């Protein structure tokens, strides 16, 4: 067999092999999920477990004077967070995987940012990623101020230890396919509460702190600080945090559509507790905008924007 024939044979067999592996992985995942569901359904049928779930139905009692419903500002913050997050993940993935960037950006050393240091040079993808990070952090600061000034934080901050057994109860209900009753307009179930708390108060700060450590803004000559917080630790945490954000978003969107999507979308996009189509229409338009910016985030469009604050070179 000639070398070209062998290459053709390998080229023909490789996609088939990859497809077979994907099929085996999907099949194994389905079997595993079926086993988990069967075990969960068996557990909830036990008298002791059923009694425990009666004591812990899946949600904790809210503090006094907790706001009911979602104000319009929360809907806007929710959308802007999604908008920036999608583009941050896209640009971050390009920074991680693109070996030959299409362009580079060098900051201007004039005006308000004039320094004695030599201007740093980064890829256009990294410039876009860092710019989005700044906007995301600013949006997060506004979100935090409004969250605590309006009392909305009470909906996503645990105030009692019973949140943990209630979260376990809610998880068991999900796994047994007997899902908890949804009443997000008034109160999240305990599993949702812990998930939102983790995203807002744990994952987001980790993403910011690790991203700052890896950026050029971090002081390079602070020997003690760099020893206490080495860049290797930041790199170790930053990528898994992104994966956590993506996994949360996928599960979150799936549950929104699986537990009454019209009602849920009206909560977050139309600020009302109804089953009309208003929230869905706004949601659909918002997705079109995100998809549009996803495709517009190309070098041909990013170069002129980046040139406003620095020099762009190939």
Backbone bond lengths (Angstrom), bond angles and torsions (degrees), N, CA, C in turn:
res aa  C-N    CA-C-N  psi(-1)  N-CA   C-N-CA  omega(-1)  CA-C   N-CA-C  phi
1 X - - - 1.476 - - 1.530 109.19 -
2 X 1.317 116.94 130.58 1.463 120.50 -179.46 1.521 109.93 -73.36
3 X 1.366 114.76 165.61 1.458 120.13 -179.89 1.515 111.54 -62.85
4 X 1.349 116.42 -41.24 1.469 119.38 -179.39 1.509 110.95 -65.01
5 X 1.379 116.40 -37.46 1.458 119.79 179.20 1.525 110.30 -65.44
6 X 1.334 116.37 -40.77 1.461 120.14 179.24 1.519 111.09 -64.34
7 X 1.343 115.89 -39.81 1.460 119.62 179.16 1.519 110.77 -64.24
8 X 1.357 115.56 -40.95 1.459 118.61 179.27 1.523 110.63 -64.00
9 X 1.340 115.52 -39.92 1.459 119.12 -179.47 1.518 110.74 -64.32
10 X 1.349 115.28 -44.05 1.467 118.50 178.11 1.518 110.79 -64.20
11 X 1.338 115.74 -39.80 1.456 119.34 -179.50 1.512 112.23 -64.62
12 X 1.342 116.81 -32.60 1.452 120.57 179.83 1.526 110.98 -76.55
13 X 1.348 115.93 -36.90 1.457 119.28 -175.39 1.512 113.80 -80.48
14 X 1.336 118.01 -26.66 1.460 120.81 -175.47 1.523 113.11 -62.17
15 X 1.344 120.65 -49.02 1.461 119.62 177.89 1.519 112.57 -60.12
16 X 1.353 116.38 -37.91 1.461 119.82 178.73 1.517 110.65 -63.93
17 X 1.352 115.77 -42.65 1.464 119.90 178.61 1.524 111.28 -63.67
18 X 1.337 116.62 -41.51 1.459 120.73 179.20 1.525 110.42 -64.36
19 X 1.330 115.95 -41.15 1.464 120.27 178.59 1.521 110.97 -64.33
20 X 1.339 116.32 -38.87 1.464 120.35 179.00 1.525 110.89 -64.76
21 X 1.341 116.83 -42.52 1.469 120.07 178.47 1.516 110.96 -62.79
22 X 1.335 115.70 -42.12 1.466 119.79 178.55 1.524 110.42 -61.46
23 X 1.351 115.83 -41.35 1.459 119.95 178.80 1.517 112.25 -62.96
24 X 1.355 116.09 -42.43 1.456 119.94 178.51 1.539 111.09 -64.07
25 X 1.316 116.63 -41.41 1.470 120.29 179.91 1.523 110.30 -63.93
26 X 1.338 117.02 -46.35 1.474 120.62 179.39 1.525 110.78 -62.97
27 X 1.342 115.82 -41.94 1.463 119.31 178.86 1.517 112.15 -62.75
28 X 1.338 116.06 -43.08 1.467 120.21 178.95 1.524 111.15 -64.19
29 X 1.345 116.04 -38.72 1.463 120.23 179.25 1.528 111.07 -64.33
30 X 1.328 116.52 -40.35 1.465 120.53 179.48 1.527 110.86 -65.91
31 X 1.329 115.90 -42.86 1.471 120.06 178.74 1.526 110.22 -63.02
32 X 1.345 116.55 -44.44 1.465 120.99 179.70 1.525 110.60 -61.90
33 X 1.337 116.23 -43.24 1.460 120.02 179.39 1.525 110.83 -63.05
34 X 1.329 116.67 -40.79 1.467 120.36 178.82 1.529 110.85 -62.25
35 X 1.343 116.40 -40.60 1.464 120.01 178.41 1.519 111.21 -63.98
36 X 1.349 115.77 -43.09 1.464 120.31 179.37 1.523 110.57 -61.13
37 X 1.326 117.22 -43.29 1.467 121.22 179.66 1.527 110.43 -63.47
38 X 1.320 117.56 -43.51 1.465 120.95 -179.76 1.529 111.24 -63.58
39 X 1.336 116.42 -41.90 1.469 120.31 178.23 1.530 110.16 -64.39
40 X 1.336 116.71 -42.61 1.464 120.47 179.99 1.533 111.13 -63.75
41 X 1.312 116.60 -41.73 1.466 120.23 179.43 1.533 111.19 -66.53
42 X 1.338 115.83 -34.41 1.467 119.42 176.07 1.533 110.43 -67.05
43 X 1.326 116.26 -41.62 1.467 120.20 -178.88 1.530 111.63 -62.50
44 X 1.337 116.50 -46.64 1.465 119.04 -176.59 1.530 111.53 -68.95
45 X 1.332 117.10 -15.44 1.465 119.87 177.81 1.523 112.40 -81.73
46 X 1.338 116.73 -14.92 1.459 120.59 179.04 1.516 110.74 -72.52
47 X 1.324 116.34 140.43 1.468 120.55 -175.34 1.520 111.92 -61.28
48 X 1.343 116.90 -42.43 1.458 120.22 -178.58 1.521 112.08 -65.12
49 X 1.322 116.79 -41.76 1.461 121.29 178.81 1.520 110.61 -67.26
50 X 1.332 116.95 -41.08 1.463 120.57 178.75 1.523 110.86 -61.78
51 X 1.345 116.29 -40.59 1.462 120.34 177.93 1.526 111.10 -65.22
52 X 1.337 115.70 -40.75 1.475 120.44 178.12 1.523 111.10 -63.67
53 X 1.331 117.26 -39.45 1.459 120.69 179.71 1.523 111.57 -70.98
54 X 1.324 117.88 -25.02 1.467 120.59 173.96 1.524 109.99 -68.85
55 X 1.331 115.02 -38.13 1.465 119.90 178.11 1.522 111.54 -70.95
56 X 1.338 115.42 -35.92 1.469 121.12 178.97 1.534 108.10 -122.47
57 X 1.324 117.30 87.75 1.472 120.90 -173.32 1.520 115.15 -72.62
58 X 1.339 117.26 -11.11 1.465 118.60 177.41 1.510 114.36 122.52
59 X 1.307 118.51 -5.34 1.465 120.70 177.62 1.513 110.30 -141.47
60 X 1.327 115.83 147.07 1.459 122.15 179.10 1.525 110.14 -95.97
61 X 1.311 115.07 155.35 1.461 119.92 178.04 1.526 109.81 -71.68
62 X 1.315 116.32 136.58 1.463 121.06 -178.17 1.526 111.03 -79.55
63 X 1.342 117.23 153.30 1.463 120.12 175.26 1.528 110.96 -62.72
64 X 1.316 115.52 161.09 1.460 121.00 178.32 1.530 109.79 -63.37
65 X 1.308 116.41 143.34 1.477 124.07 177.30 1.533 113.18 67.72
66 X 1.327 117.16 24.01 1.459 119.52 173.71 1.523 109.16 -70.28
67 X 1.333 118.41 130.31 1.471 119.95 -179.90 1.526 111.91 -60.40
68 X 1.322 115.25 147.99 1.460 121.63 176.10 1.526 108.22 -105.98
69 X 1.318 116.51 134.36 1.459 120.36 177.79 1.515 113.11 88.38
70 X 1.335 114.92 -177.33 1.461 122.49 -175.84 1.525 109.64 -123.43
71 X 1.335 118.43 118.30 1.462 120.61 176.29 1.522 111.44 -70.48
72 X 1.327 116.75 163.31 1.465 121.44 -177.29 1.522 111.61 -61.25
73 X 1.340 117.97 -37.84 1.467 120.16 -178.12 1.527 111.42 -61.47
74 X 1.335 117.19 -32.39 1.454 120.47 179.74 1.528 110.97 -69.31
75 X 1.333 116.11 -36.19 1.455 119.93 176.25 1.518 111.45 -63.67
76 X 1.345 116.19 -42.96 1.465 119.90 178.97 1.527 111.05 -65.44
77 X 1.329 116.06 -42.43 1.458 119.75 178.94 1.526 111.03 -63.50
78 X 1.308 115.62 -39.88 1.466 121.15 178.48 1.529 110.06 -60.48
79 X 1.336 116.13 -45.27 1.467 119.20 -179.21 1.520 111.71 -68.18
80 X 1.328 118.03 -45.92 1.461 120.71 -179.40 1.527 111.14 -61.54
81 X 1.324 116.34 -37.49 1.463 119.65 177.29 1.524 110.61 -62.74
82 X 1.340 116.39 -43.23 1.464 120.27 177.43 1.522 110.58 -64.11
83 X 1.325 116.81 -44.17 1.462 122.09 -179.23 1.528 111.15 -57.46
84 X 1.333 116.25 -51.63 1.465 119.77 -178.88 1.523 110.92 -68.02
85 X 1.323 117.46 -38.55 1.457 120.32 -177.18 1.524 111.59 -62.99
86 X 1.335 117.31 -43.43 1.465 120.84 -179.94 1.526 110.37 -60.13
87 X 1.335 117.06 -46.27 1.457 120.06 -178.64 1.523 112.27 -72.50
88 X 1.330 117.14 -30.75 1.466 120.54 176.49 1.524 110.30 -66.03
89 X 1.326 116.57 -43.67 1.463 120.09 177.99 1.524 110.26 -63.13
90 X 1.342 116.47 -42.46 1.466 120.30 179.70 1.523 111.17 -61.40
91 X 1.332 116.54 -50.56 1.464 120.05 -178.20 1.525 111.13 -68.26
92 X 1.335 117.37 -37.23 1.461 120.24 178.53 1.518 112.20 -64.22
93 X 1.334 115.70 -38.01 1.465 119.27 177.80 1.525 111.02 -66.14
94 X 1.339 116.76 -37.38 1.458 119.96 177.66 1.530 110.72 -67.18
95 X 1.315 116.88 -39.55 1.467 119.81 177.29 1.529 109.90 -60.28
96 X 1.309 116.27 -36.93 1.457 121.13 -176.54 1.528 112.87 -77.50
97 X 1.331 117.45 -30.28 1.472 120.23 -169.68 1.522 115.24 -111.79
98 X 1.344 118.99 -26.52 1.467 120.58 -177.28 1.528 109.67 -78.80
99 X 1.315 117.05 119.86 1.465 121.88 -177.47 1.523 112.97 -85.98
100 X 1.332 116.84 -31.41 1.464 120.24 179.16 1.531 108.49 -121.65
101 X 1.337 117.69 90.38 1.462 121.06 -178.77 1.524 111.66 -57.54
102 X 1.337 117.60 146.18 1.459 120.53 -178.60 1.528 113.05 -71.80
103 X 1.324 117.12 -18.24 1.465 120.64 -179.47 1.520 109.21 -163.70
104 X 1.341 115.08 165.04 1.461 121.47 177.28 1.523 109.35 -127.00
105 X 1.320 114.97 157.03 1.463 121.46 -179.62 1.513 108.54 -126.43
106 X 1.332 115.55 133.17 1.459 122.06 175.78 1.510 107.95 -121.08
107 X 1.313 116.79 124.48 1.464 120.06 -175.23 1.520 111.52 -66.36
108 X 1.318 115.00 150.77 1.462 120.57 173.09 1.516 109.31 -71.80
109 X 1.286 117.44 142.66 1.467 121.85 177.49 1.522 109.28 -108.71
110 X 1.324 114.29 45.99 1.459 120.06 -177.25 1.521 109.15 -133.09
111 X 1.315 114.87 171.15 1.463 120.78 174.70 1.516 112.19 64.30
112 X 1.346 116.30 -136.70 1.455 121.22 -174.84 1.519 112.69 -69.19
113 X 1.323 117.77 -22.02 1.464 120.01 -176.83 1.528 111.58 -104.32
114 X 1.341 118.19 20.83 1.467 120.71 178.42 1.530 109.63 -67.23
115 X 1.321 116.61 127.56 1.460 122.07 178.40 1.522 109.08 -137.60
116 X 1.331 115.95 170.57 1.452 121.52 177.13 1.529 111.63 -84.56
117 X 1.331 115.78 -13.15 1.464 119.80 -179.32 1.516 111.10 -74.73
118 X 1.331 115.15 154.23 1.447 120.19 175.66 1.526 109.36 -69.25
119 X 1.348 118.80 131.06 1.465 120.47 179.73 1.524 111.54 -55.85
120 X 1.345 115.84 133.50 1.459 118.77 -177.91 1.523 110.62 -85.76
121 X 1.319 114.29 153.86 1.457 121.52 -177.49 1.522 108.60 -119.32
122 X 1.336 115.40 126.52 1.455 120.75 -178.80 1.526 109.21 -133.28
123 X 1.323 116.21 165.69 1.458 119.76 177.90 1.523 110.11 -70.17
124 X 1.314 116.35 156.21 1.463 121.13 178.50 1.525 110.09 -63.04
125 X 1.323 117.20 -35.01 1.469 120.71 177.43 1.516 110.98 -63.15
126 X 1.340 117.08 -41.59 1.460 120.30 179.44 1.524 110.37 -68.80
127 X 1.346 117.51 -38.44 1.463 120.40 176.03 1.536 110.02 -58.60
128 X 1.329 116.80 -44.89 1.459 120.89 179.99 1.530 110.53 -64.40
129 X 1.319 116.38 -41.43 1.458 121.51 179.89 1.527 110.84 -62.24
130 X 1.329 116.74 -46.56 1.466 120.73 -179.19 1.524 111.98 -67.85
131 X 1.333 116.73 -37.09 1.463 120.32 178.30 1.529 110.71 -63.90
132 X 1.323 115.60 -42.76 1.466 119.90 176.86 1.523 110.89 -64.44
133 X 1.326 116.39 -37.96 1.462 120.29 178.23 1.521 111.05 -58.38
134 X 1.330 116.11 -43.64 1.465 120.39 -179.52 1.529 110.31 -62.00
135 X 1.324 116.92 -45.61 1.468 120.68 179.45 1.524 111.08 -64.41
136 X 1.338 116.41 -39.17 1.462 120.94 178.98 1.531 111.05 -64.65
137 X 1.322 116.54 -40.99 1.469 120.40 179.16 1.531 110.31 -67.12
138 X 1.325 117.40 -42.62 1.467 120.00 177.60 1.526 110.97 -60.61
139 X 1.324 115.53 -43.33 1.462 119.33 177.29 1.530 110.56 -62.79
140 X 1.345 116.34 -37.34 1.459 120.68 178.79 1.514 112.41 -66.22
141 X 1.329 117.30 -36.77 1.468 120.87 177.87 1.530 110.13 -64.06
142 X 1.325 116.08 -45.28 1.467 120.44 177.29 1.524 110.15 -60.34
143 X 1.338 115.50 -42.66 1.463 120.73 179.81 1.532 110.88 -60.27
144 X 1.332 116.91 -45.46 1.458 120.72 -178.85 1.525 111.52 -63.38
145 X 1.322 116.34 -43.03 1.468 120.13 179.67 1.529 110.43 -60.30
146 X 1.322 116.54 -47.26 1.463 120.47 -179.62 1.526 111.34 -69.10
147 X 1.337 116.63 -36.81 1.462 120.93 -178.71 1.523 111.16 -60.06
148 X 1.329 117.05 -44.95 1.463 120.04 -176.84 1.524 112.41 -84.99
149 X 1.311 118.14 -29.03 1.472 119.67 -179.39 1.525 112.35 -75.44
150 X 1.324 117.62 -22.51 1.470 121.02 -179.51 1.523 113.06 -103.40
151 X 1.323 117.98 -5.47 1.460 120.89 179.95 1.512 114.18 83.93
152 X 1.336 117.89 2.09 1.458 120.10 -179.24 1.532 112.34 -65.63
153 X 1.337 116.98 -18.75 1.464 120.15 179.44 1.527 111.58 -60.89
154 X 1.338 117.62 -26.05 1.469 121.13 -177.55 1.520 112.21 -62.61
155 X 1.332 116.44 -20.82 1.467 120.43 -179.05 1.525 112.58 -78.65
156 X 1.356 117.71 -20.70 1.470 119.75 -175.81 1.526 113.54 -126.41
157 X 1.316 117.45 10.22 1.463 121.10 177.15 1.527 108.40 -113.63
158 X 1.337 118.41 119.46 1.472 120.35 179.55 1.524 111.29 -61.83
159 X 1.315 116.48 136.48 1.468 120.92 179.30 1.525 111.83 -122.09
160 X 1.343 116.96 0.88 1.459 120.84 -179.59 1.519 109.17 -147.82
161 X 1.350 115.97 147.69 1.462 120.65 -179.65 1.519 112.43 -67.57
162 X 1.352 117.04 -18.30 1.469 118.04 -178.98 1.527 112.17 -70.53
163 X 1.331 117.59 -2.93 1.454 120.50 176.59 1.534 110.70 -63.39
164 X 1.324 117.02 -30.19 1.471 119.82 -176.78 1.533 112.61 -74.73
165 X 1.347 120.17 -49.14 1.468 117.49 173.91 1.528 112.76 -64.38
166 X 1.324 117.07 -32.16 1.462 119.46 176.66 1.523 111.10 -68.10
167 X 1.328 116.86 -36.47 1.468 120.20 176.73 1.526 110.39 -65.65
168 X 1.344 116.45 -40.88 1.465 120.02 177.17 1.525 110.49 -63.09
169 X 1.327 116.79 -39.72 1.469 121.11 177.25 1.517 111.01 -63.29
170 X 1.324 117.12 -44.15 1.464 120.57 179.01 1.519 110.82 -63.52
171 X 1.347 116.84 -40.52 1.468 120.55 178.74 1.524 110.77 -62.68
172 X 1.331 116.65 -40.77 1.456 120.84 178.80 1.529 110.92 -65.32
173 X 1.330 116.33 -36.25 1.469 120.26 177.52 1.527 110.73 -66.45
174 X 1.318 117.26 -42.15 1.460 120.52 177.07 1.528 110.90 -61.78
175 X 1.331 116.18 -46.88 1.464 120.77 -175.93 1.528 112.12 -67.43
176 X 1.330 116.69 -29.84 1.464 119.79 179.10 1.521 111.89 -85.50
177 X 1.344 116.05 2.54 1.475 123.53 -179.53 1.525 113.16 65.77
178 X 1.322 116.06 16.13 1.470 121.66 172.51 1.522 106.55 -109.09
179 X 1.336 115.45 72.97 1.453 121.37 -165.64 1.524 113.25 -64.95
180 X 1.357 116.10 150.37 1.466 120.25 179.01 1.528 110.87 -59.92
181 X 1.324 115.49 149.58 1.464 120.01 176.75 1.522 109.76 -65.62
182 X 1.328 116.25 127.00 1.462 120.86 -177.94 1.529 110.93 -85.03
183 X 1.327 115.99 124.77 1.460 121.50 172.73 1.532 108.86 -145.19
184 X 1.337 114.15 51.87 1.457 120.80 -175.41 1.512 114.77 -60.24
185 X 1.327 117.74 -23.46 1.463 120.66 178.31 1.524 111.19 -61.97
186 X 1.341 115.77 -28.71 1.464 121.34 -177.24 1.522 111.50 -107.37
187 X 1.348 116.46 -48.20 1.458 119.92 -173.36 1.528 109.75 -156.11
188 X 1.324 116.74 133.39 1.459 121.46 174.27 1.522 109.31 -77.83
189 X 1.348 116.27 153.27 1.460 116.71 170.03 1.528 108.32 -72.28
190 X 1.328 115.90 164.86 1.464 120.51 -170.74 1.522 112.78 -63.84
191 X 1.329 116.77 -32.74 1.462 119.58 178.95 1.525 110.49 -68.26
192 X 1.321 117.09 -40.81 1.461 121.09 175.51 1.528 110.39 -62.46
193 X 1.325 115.91 -44.36 1.468 120.56 -178.88 1.525 110.71 -57.19
194 X 1.341 116.77 -47.36 1.465 119.92 -179.21 1.526 111.30 -66.82
195 X 1.337 116.69 -35.34 1.468 120.02 179.06 1.525 110.55 -65.86
196 X 1.344 117.28 -46.44 1.468 120.42 179.82 1.524 111.10 -66.54
197 X 1.333 116.43 -38.90 1.463 119.76 177.31 1.525 110.39 -61.28
198 X 1.332 116.94 -42.83 1.462 121.52 -179.50 1.522 111.59 -63.22
199 X 1.338 116.77 -40.57 1.464 120.97 -179.58 1.526 111.02 -66.72
200 X 1.332 116.14 -47.58 1.470 120.93 -172.91 1.519 112.31 -76.45
201 X 1.337 117.00 -43.90 1.463 120.07 -169.40 1.532 114.33 -106.12
202 X 1.330 118.29 -6.95 1.469 120.20 179.01 1.535 110.86 -121.45
203 X 1.337 116.37 -60.26 1.477 119.69 -175.56 1.526 111.92 -64.88
204 X 1.331 117.52 -45.52 1.466 120.04 -178.26 1.533 112.08 -61.49
205 X 1.347 119.19 -49.12 1.471 118.41 176.52 1.530 113.14 -60.20
206 X 1.331 118.25 -38.01 1.468 120.31 178.64 1.526 110.20 -63.66
207 X 1.351 116.36 -42.61 1.458 119.92 178.69 1.527 111.11 -60.86
208 X 1.324 116.32 -40.74 1.469 120.64 -178.93 1.523 111.40 -69.10
209 X 1.322 116.74 -47.79 1.465 121.07 -176.34 1.523 111.61 -66.09
210 X 1.331 116.86 -42.35 1.468 119.58 179.75 1.522 111.15 -71.17
211 X 1.348 116.74 -37.58 1.462 119.44 177.32 1.511 111.83 -64.74
212 X 1.337 116.64 -39.86 1.459 120.58 178.02 1.528 111.07 -64.38
213 X 1.328 115.65 -38.55 1.477 119.47 -179.53 1.523 111.05 -63.99
214 X 1.319 118.03 -33.12 1.461 121.29 -177.78 1.526 112.93 -88.75
215 X 1.320 118.01 -6.96 1.461 120.88 -176.59 1.527 110.98 -86.19
216 X 1.339 114.72 167.25 1.467 120.34 179.20 1.522 111.64 -72.38
217 X 1.341 117.60 -12.51 1.464 120.53 179.98 1.522 111.62 -75.41
218 X 1.331 117.62 -15.29 1.468 120.07 -179.05 1.528 110.18 -71.80
219 X 1.341 118.21 135.16 1.475 120.31 -179.58 1.524 111.80 -66.04
220 X 1.325 115.60 116.47 1.462 120.88 -176.08 1.527 112.52 -76.28
221 X 1.332 117.62 -24.90 1.462 120.85 -174.70 1.523 113.53 -94.29
222 X 1.321 118.12 3.40 1.467 121.15 178.51 1.525 108.75 -83.19
223 X 1.324 116.04 84.39 1.465 122.01 -171.90 1.527 112.47 -60.15
224 X 1.335 116.96 -47.57 1.463 120.29 -177.99 1.520 111.16 -64.09
225 X 1.333 116.20 -45.05 1.463 121.22 -179.67 1.524 110.84 -63.05
226 X 1.328 116.15 -42.52 1.467 120.23 179.98 1.525 111.90 -68.14
227 X 1.336 116.63 -28.64 1.454 119.78 177.30 1.526 110.52 -73.60
228 X 1.319 116.08 -40.10 1.468 120.55 178.89 1.529 110.82 -68.72
229 X 1.328 115.40 -38.19 1.469 120.20 -177.97 1.526 108.82 -125.48
230 X 1.322 118.24 79.29 1.469 121.51 -177.24 1.527 111.76 -69.12
231 X 1.309 115.92 151.28 1.464 120.77 -178.48 1.533 111.63 -64.95
232 X 1.342 116.79 -27.06 1.461 120.19 178.31 1.522 111.14 -62.10
233 X 1.332 117.08 -36.25 1.466 120.92 177.83 1.519 110.67 -66.77
234 X 1.332 115.98 -41.41 1.466 120.00 178.56 1.521 111.07 -61.97
235 X 1.320 116.98 -43.59 1.463 120.90 179.02 1.527 111.37 -64.99
236 X 1.333 115.67 -35.74 1.460 120.12 -179.88 1.523 111.38 -65.45
237 X 1.337 117.29 -32.02 1.462 121.56 -175.52 1.533 113.36 -94.38
238 X 1.316 117.06 -29.07 1.469 120.40 -169.82 1.526 112.02 -65.39
239 X 1.323 117.73 -49.33 1.472 120.38 -177.32 1.530 112.52 -65.69
240 X 1.354 119.81 -46.12 1.471 119.04 176.22 1.533 112.95 -59.93
241 X 1.324 116.23 -31.39 1.470 118.93 176.95 1.516 110.76 -65.43
242 X 1.337 116.64 -39.18 1.464 119.94 175.65 1.527 110.88 -62.32
243 X 1.334 116.58 -42.72 1.462 120.79 178.39 1.519 110.05 -60.96
244 X 1.320 117.32 -39.43 1.462 121.81 178.30 1.523 110.97 -62.21
245 X 1.334 117.03 -43.01 1.460 121.18 177.51 1.528 110.82 -61.08
246 X 1.331 116.09 -45.15 1.468 120.00 -179.13 1.526 110.77 -64.35
247 X 1.348 116.87 -45.69 1.465 120.69 -179.95 1.526 110.75 -61.97
248 X 1.326 116.31 -43.29 1.467 119.83 178.22 1.515 110.79 -60.10
249 X 1.336 116.82 -44.81 1.462 120.80 -178.05 1.521 111.20 -62.53
250 X 1.330 117.41 -43.18 1.464 121.20 -179.67 1.524 110.56 -62.10
251 X 1.333 116.93 -48.67 1.472 120.98 -179.79 1.523 110.45 -65.51
252 X 1.322 116.48 -41.82 1.460 121.60 -178.91 1.535 111.29 -60.41
253 X 1.329 116.67 -49.10 1.466 120.89 -179.85 1.526 110.54 -64.22
254 X 1.334 116.42 -40.75 1.468 120.29 179.59 1.526 111.01 -60.52
255 X 1.334 116.95 -43.47 1.468 120.53 -179.32 1.525 111.49 -71.65
256 X 1.334 117.24 -33.02 1.465 120.01 176.26 1.522 110.41 -58.22
257 X 1.328 116.29 -43.27 1.461 120.39 -178.05 1.531 112.45 -80.56
258 X 1.324 116.93 -24.76 1.466 119.75 -177.13 1.523 113.16 -87.61
259 X 1.330 117.88 -13.06 1.473 120.09 -175.36 1.525 112.06 -118.82
260 X 1.318 117.05 33.67 1.463 120.72 179.27 1.509 111.17 99.14
261 X 1.341 116.20 72.29 1.465 119.96 -169.89 1.521 113.05 -65.42
262 X 1.339 118.89 -35.06 1.465 119.48 -179.76 1.520 110.96 -64.15
263 X 1.306 116.24 -45.43 1.461 120.55 179.39 1.523 110.98 -64.53
264 X 1.335 116.26 -45.06 1.464 120.55 -178.63 1.530 112.07 -65.26
265 X 1.326 116.75 -42.20 1.466 120.02 179.86 1.527 111.35 -68.27
266 X 1.325 117.55 -33.21 1.461 119.91 174.90 1.518 111.38 -65.69
267 X 1.329 117.08 -35.20 1.463 120.78 177.31 1.527 110.57 -57.58
268 X 1.346 116.29 -51.34 1.449 120.36 -170.13 1.524 114.73 -91.42
269 X 1.327 117.34 -21.44 1.470 118.53 -175.73 1.528 113.70 -113.43
270 X 1.331 117.30 -23.51 1.469 119.61 -179.29 1.519 112.14 -118.23
271 X 1.340 117.81 -2.76 1.466 123.26 177.15 1.518 112.69 56.17
272 X 1.325 116.75 41.44 1.462 119.98 174.17 1.519 109.96 -145.55
273 X 1.314 115.43 160.43 1.462 121.76 -177.96 1.519 110.02 -104.93
274 X 1.331 115.69 72.66 1.461 120.55 -178.28 1.525 109.16 -136.78
275 X 1.331 115.02 175.85 1.462 120.40 178.65 1.522 111.09 -111.95
276 X 1.341 116.37 26.51 1.455 120.29 178.25 1.518 111.82 -77.17
277 X 1.335 115.58 -178.01 1.467 120.86 -176.03 1.525 113.09 -99.68
278 X 1.330 117.08 2.86 1.462 119.88 -177.65 1.520 112.95 -59.73
279 X 1.324 116.66 -48.80 1.458 120.86 -179.70 1.519 112.49 -62.62
280 X 1.337 116.40 -37.21 1.459 120.18 179.85 1.530 110.84 -66.15
281 X 1.331 116.90 -40.22 1.466 120.66 179.57 1.526 110.36 -62.68
282 X 1.336 116.37 -45.59 1.469 120.16 179.07 1.517 110.15 -63.65
283 X 1.333 116.14 -41.71 1.467 120.86 178.10 1.523 111.06 -60.49
284 X 1.334 116.71 -44.80 1.475 120.57 -179.16 1.522 110.83 -62.01
285 X 1.333 116.75 -42.45 1.468 120.39 178.53 1.532 110.21 -63.69
286 X 1.322 116.24 -41.13 1.470 120.02 -179.12 1.525 111.33 -64.46
287 X 1.329 117.43 -36.38 1.460 120.41 178.51 1.528 110.60 -68.30
288 X 1.328 116.43 -37.88 1.463 120.43 177.35 1.536 109.60 -61.11
289 X 1.333 116.76 -41.20 1.468 120.92 178.69 1.528 110.64 -63.19
290 X 1.322 116.97 -44.50 1.469 120.72 -179.84 1.523 110.69 -63.19
291 X 1.333 116.36 -45.31 1.467 120.31 179.07 1.523 110.31 -62.46
292 X 1.335 116.49 -39.29 1.458 120.25 178.50 1.519 112.15 -61.44
293 X 1.333 116.93 -45.64 1.461 120.14 178.96 1.524 111.36 -68.77
294 X 1.335 116.49 -30.35 1.473 119.91 176.29 1.528 110.07 -58.35
295 X 1.337 116.15 -45.53 1.463 119.90 -178.18 1.525 112.21 -80.14
296 X 1.333 117.40 -22.43 1.458 120.17 177.55 1.532 112.44 -80.21
297 X 1.338 115.90 -13.89 1.472 119.65 -178.67 1.522 110.08 -77.92
298 X 1.325 115.68 57.55 1.453 123.34 179.16 1.526 109.25 -111.71
299 X 1.338 117.76 155.55 1.468 120.68 -178.82 1.525 113.75 -51.93
300 X 1.344 117.59 -37.56 1.459 120.23 -176.93 1.529 111.58 -62.30
301 X 1.334 117.36 -29.32 1.463 121.08 179.03 1.527 112.02 -95.84
302 X 1.335 116.94 -28.49 1.463 120.37 -178.06 1.523 112.48 -77.41
303 X 1.340 117.13 -31.20 1.467 120.30 -176.81 1.529 112.95 -56.76
304 X 1.341 119.29 -52.65 1.469 117.93 -178.44 1.528 113.84 -63.63
305 X 1.327 117.04 -30.67 1.468 119.75 177.87 1.528 109.94 -71.45
306 X 1.334 116.46 -44.89 1.462 120.63 179.29 1.525 110.97 -64.36
307 X 1.334 117.31 -31.21 1.473 120.87 -178.85 1.513 112.92 -66.73
308 X 1.330 117.98 -15.55 1.469 121.05 178.79 1.521 111.69 -68.83
309 X 1.324 117.07 -23.01 1.469 120.08 -176.89 1.532 112.74 -123.82
310 X 1.316 117.24 5.46 1.454 119.25 179.85 1.517 112.00 -174.77
311 X 1.288 115.14 -174.26 1.462 121.42 179.48 1.524 109.87 -99.30
312 X 1.328 115.47 129.26 1.454 121.24 179.11 1.510 108.76 -104.36
313 X 1.329 116.07 128.49 1.468 120.14 -179.84 1.521 109.24 -135.34
314 X 1.315 116.87 155.72 1.449 121.87 179.22 1.527 109.44 -79.65
